[in-house]
Amino acid sequence: MDYSPALMADMYEYTMLDATLQDGTADRTCVFEVFTRHLPEGRRYGVVAGTGRILDYLKDFHLSDYDLKFLRDRHIVSPQTIQWLENFEFSGSIRGYREGEMFFPNSPILQVEGTFGECTLLETLVLSVLNYDSAVASAASRMTSAANGRPCMDMGGRRTNEWSAVAAARASMIGGFQGTANLLAAKEYDLPAIGTAAHCFTLVHDSERQAFESQVAALGKNTALLLDTYDVEQAVKTAVEVAGPDLGGVRIDSGDLAALAQRVRNQLDALGATQAKITVTNDLDEYAIASLQTAPVDSYGVGTQLVTGSGAPTCSMVYKLVEREGADGTMMPVAKKSTNKANIPGRKLAYRSFEYNLADCEHVIAGNRSQLDAYQPEEGWKDLLVDFVDHGEIDDTFRGHDAIMDAQNHHAEALAELPITAQSLMRGDPVIPTEVTLL
């Protein structure tokens, strides 16, 4: 990459590093945790996504000479800190909820342990990735639940920042989507790419028939022809005349999608194109998808509502110091006590308990290392924390295409473990409570 992820940071991370290097506390061992105090209003659960991208960034988390010159010229840090940063690489450990896992209020989604100096530099990067990716994955999960087995495809690249479009494509797959229109995401993560033609393709030709003939000639009969540039009924007739009964599919992008899908399905069948698939687009969200469950729709293309988290573009996750080394070398729990922003002191364990094979509670256990090492969970509790980085060594099984597919499968399994009310689109409380135990 032509930029350093180490500069994907708020300035105060570097000024804190500078001050602690001067006062001697930068080398104190610390534990930071990522969690959210609440889910977006009315949501029943959240879906973790973005950890794999954080690990990708960690591979290149160091500063170039040009970056160091920028920090020096702006007088952001002292010469002592510039020297400290010259050979910096993260050497701490990271564990947390795996991608595709469900999370709830106070779930310790990510734990970062290392020196204060190295951990503080990760705050903005970690939060910007997890907050956005998890928001998209959570929205995608609601959409795929509403689709009830019909595939959903990401078409949101033109509705967000160019880089967040790539992140959204990846996160949508974790939430259950089956493909993306974004070619960079398809290339970087080996995802299925989808796409055929827009309305402008029809408009640039002298007739709709010529446009359909051109598309079929270039892409084959299995392509999907866009029906609603002019008259839908006439477009269906023309599509079957051009491609024949082996026409692969059609797309509807406007109007009353349910009514149009029904009419198009009946017309296709009457013309012999019984195997042609119907895809609908047009600013869909989970509610619109749910309203189309009885319509003869085969797949959904989702754009704006996916990449904006369907009204919840962030998960309000925070990155807080929960344990640190004292002056005598012992580890001690710490917590802020600010009004409405207090957090639970101490590092955490996290488990999920079940009754009749359905999750019934999220258990967060807080204490010091020796207490947690001795803690014995109840029989049948599911341990939710996995190790991603061990003293600077990144576990590459959580990166790349296979990790995304594993996360997608894990998401489906974890969602199936929740009570069925998790999939309700009605506003409500988290589907299971979070119980915090202080040892």
N, C-alpha and C positions, 0 to 999 in steps of 0.2 A: 504494500500500500504506500501511497505517496504522502501520507500524513501520519502523525504519531497518535495512537489512542491515548497515550499518556498526557496529551494536551486536551483531551475530551474531559476537561475538569473545570470546576469553578476555581477562581483565583485563590479563594481562601484556603483551599486544600494545600496550595504551595506556600502560602504565608504561614499557615499553622506548622507545616513541615519545617520551614525556616526557623520559626521561633523555638520549636521543640528541639531542633538540633543544637541551637545555642544554649538552651537551658538544661539539656541532658535527658529529656524525657522521650525523645524520638525513638529510642531503642527499647522502651518498655513494651513488653508483650501485651497485646490487647486482643479482645474478641469483639468484633462488630457483627450485628445481625440486621437482616432485612426482614421487615414485616409490614403488614398494613393493620391499622387500628380498626378499620371497617371496610366492608365490601361496598362497591357502588350501590347507591340506594336501590333497594328492592331486589338486588341480585341474590341468588341462593348459594353460589359458589364461585370461585375463581379458578383459572387454569394457569399453571406456571409455564412460562416460555421465555426464552432468551438466554438461558444459562450457557448453551452451546456457543452462542455468539460472544458471550463474555470470555469464554475460554479461548476462542479464536483471537480476540483482542489481546489477551494476556500473552500470547505468543510473540506479539510485537510491542509489548508495553515497555518501551524504553525511548529515550530522547536522543535525537540526532544532534550533531554539532550546531545545525541551524536552529533547532528548537532551543538549545541551551543559550545560543546567542540572543534569541528573542527574550528569554527570561532575564538574561544579564542586561541587555540594552534597556529593557523596561524597568529595571531595578525592582523586579518582582520578588527576587530572593537574593540572598547574600552570596558572595564568592564561595564561602564555606559550603553552602547548599548546592551550588553549581558543581562543585567538586564531588559531593555526595551523589549527585544525580548522574554523573558521567558514565558510570558503569552499572546503573540501577537495573535490576530485574526483580520481579516479585518472587520472594522466597518463602511466602507463608503457605497456609493451608486453607482450603475452601471446601465446605460441605453444605448440603441443603436438600431441598425437595427436588426430585428429578423433574425434567420437563414432561409435561403432560399430566402431572399430579394435580389434584385438587388442593386449593388452599382456602383458609378461612381467617377471620380476624385473629391476630396474634400468632398465626402460624410462623415459625422461624424459617422462612423460605430460603434464606441463604445465611451462612455463618462464615465470616472471614477472620482468620487468626494469623497474627504476625506481629511485627513491631508497629507501633503507632505510626511511624513515618511512612511505611509502605502501605498500611491499610487505609490511611486517610486519603491517599492519592486515588483510591478506587471509587470513592463515594459517588461522584456524578456519573461516571461511566456505568457502574453497576445499576444505579437507580434509573438512568435514562433507558437502558436496555430492558430491564425487567418490567418497569412500569408500562412501557409501550407494548412490548411483545406479549406480555401477559394479558393486557387489555384486549389486544387483537385475538389472541387464542381463546379468551373467555367469550368474546362475541362470536367467534367461529364455532365454538362448542354449542352455543345456544342455537345458532343457525342450522348446524348439522343435525341437532336433535329435532328441530322443527321440520327439517327436510325428510326425516323418517326413512333414511336409507337411500334417498335420491342424492346423487352427487352434487356438491357445491364447488364452484370454481372461483378463484380470485381474479377479479377484473378491476382492482382498485388503484392501479399504478398511476392513473391520471388524476387521482383525487387526493393526493398527498405529496409530501416531499419525496424527491427522487430516491433518497436513501431509505427513508421509512417504508417506501413501497417494496423494497427488497426484503426488509425485515418483516413486513406484514405478510408477504407471500410465504416466508418460512414459518411464521407463527400460525398462519391459517392452516397449514398442513398439520401442525401439532393438534389443532382444534378439530381436525377431521376433514378439512377440504381435500380435494383430489387433484388439483392442478392449478396453474397460475398462467396468466397472460404475460407476466413480466419475464422477459428473456434473460436478464442478468440473474434474477433469482433462480430461474431454471438452470442456468449454466453453473452458478456458484454452488448450488445445493443438489444438482442432478434431480430436479423436479419435473414432472410432466408439464409440458408447455401446451397451451391451448390458444386458438384464435383463428379467425378466417377473414372476415371482411366487415367494414363499417358502412354506414349509409353513403358516405362520400364515394365509395367504390361504385355503388349503383348510379349515383348522380353524375359521375364523370363519363359514363357511357351514354350512348344515344337512346338506349331503351333498357328497361329492366331485363328483358330477354337477353340482350347482348351482355349485360353484366353477369347474369347467371351462366351463360354459355362460357364466358371467359373464366369464371371461377371454377366451373366444373372441369374445363380443359386444363387448368393449371393445377387443381387440387384433387381432382377425381370426384366420382359420384358420391363418395362417403363424406363430402364436405357438408357444412350446415349453411343454408342460404337464408339471408336476412329478409324477412317478409314485409316489414311495415314501412318501407320508404314511401310507397304510394298506397295502393289498395291491397289489403291482405288477401282477400279472396282470389283476386286475379293473380297475385304473386304465387299463391299455392298452385294454381292451375299451371302457370308458366314454369314453376320449379319442377313439377312432375313431367311436363312436356320436355323440358331440357334434359333432366337427369334420368327420367324413366322411373319405373317402380322401385329401382334400387337406390333412390335418393337416400343419403345418409341421415340428413336432419335439417331442421329449420330453426330459426331464432326469431322470437317476438320481443320487441324492445319498447313497446308503448301500449297505452290503452288499458282496457279491462282484461288483465292477463288471464284470469280464470275463464271468462266467457270466450275470449279469443282462442285460448288453447283448446277448449272443447270443440269449437267450430272448425279449427284447423285440423284437429285429430280426425273428426268425422269426414272432413273433405279429403284428407290424405288417404284414409282408408277406402273411401269411395273411388278414389282414383288409382287404387292398387298399391300405394306406397305405405303398406301396413307396418313396415319395419323402420320407417323414418322417425327419428327422435325429435322431441320438442324441447328446446332450451328457452327459458325466459330470463330476461334481464330487466333493467329499469329501476334503479335505486331501491333494491330489495333490502329488507332487514328480516330479523327472525319472525316478526309478526306477519309481514307480508308472505313469507315462505309458509308459515303455519296456515295462513288463509288459503293457500293453494294446494293443501294436502289432498283434496278430493278432485282436483283438476288433473287432466291427463298430461302432466308435465314430467319430463324425464330428467332434467337437470336445471340448476340455477347458476347464473353468473352474478356475483355480488361485488360491488365496488365501494361506494362512499361509506356505507354503514359498516363494512368490514374494517377498513383502514382507520376509521375513527372510533373503533370500539363500540359501535352502535350506541352512541350517546355517553359512553364511559371511556374516554380516550386515555385515562390513566387509572392505576389501581391504588393511588395514594400511598405507595410503599415508601418507607423511610429506612435510613441506614444509621443505626444507633450503636454507640459504645455501651456494652453491657458488662464487660469484665476487663480489668486491667491489672498490671503488675504494680505493686506498691513499692515504696522506697526500700522496704526490707526484702524485696524479691518475691513475696507471696502474692498470689492472685486474689483479687477482691472484686465482688460484684459492685457495679455502679449503675445509676439510673438518674435521669432527669425527673424533676418533680413539677414541671411547668403545668399550669392549669390546662386541662384537656389534652395535654401532650405528654403526660407521664408514661414511662415504659417500665417493663418488668426487668429487674436487675438479674444478672447472672446468665451464663451460657445455658442453652436449652437442649433437651431431648424432645422428640415429637413422635407420637404414636396415634394410631386410629383404632378404636375398638369397634366391635361388631356384635350384633344380635340378629339371629336368624339370617346370617350371611349378608346383612345390610349394615353399613356404617351407622353408628349411633352417637359417636363423640370423638372430637379431636382432643388429645391429651398433650399438653405442653408442660414439661417438667423442668423447673429452673433450679440451679444450684451451682456449687463450685465443682471443679473437675473430679475431685475424689468422691464427692457425693454422687455425681452422675455415673462415675465408673462403677460404683457399688449398687446403683439402682437396678431393680429387677421389675420389668413391666409385667402386667397381668398376662396370663396365658391367652394366646390368640390375638394379642395386639400387633398391629402392623407397624414396623419401624419405618418412618418416612424419610429419614436422612441418609444420604449416600455421599461418598467422598469423591470430589471432583479434582482437587489439587492437594498433593501431599508434599509439603516443604518445597514448593516450587515445581514439582513434577506433575504435569497435567495428564489426566487420564483421557487419552484420545478417543476412547469408546463413546464419549459424550459429545463428540464433534462430528460434523459431516453428515452425508446423506443417510447413512444407516442409523445414526442417532436420531434423526428427525422421524424416520419411520418407526423406530422403537418407541419414541415419545408419542407418536400418533396411536400406536397400539396400546400403550400404557394409559393414555387418556381414555380410550374406549373402555378399558377394563376398570379404571378407577371410577368413571361415571356410572358404570353398571353396578358398582358397589354402593352407590348412594341411594337413599330412598327415592322413589319415583317422583316425588314432589320437587326434586332438584331440577327436573326438566320442565317444570311449569314456567310459563312466561309471565304469569301474574306476579306482581310485586310481593315480596315476602321476606322473612328473616332467613339467615343462613340455614341451610337444610339440616345441619347438625351443629350442636353447640361446641364451643372451645372451653375446655376446663383447664385452668392453670394451677399447678401445684408447686409451691415453694418449699424446697427441702431445707 
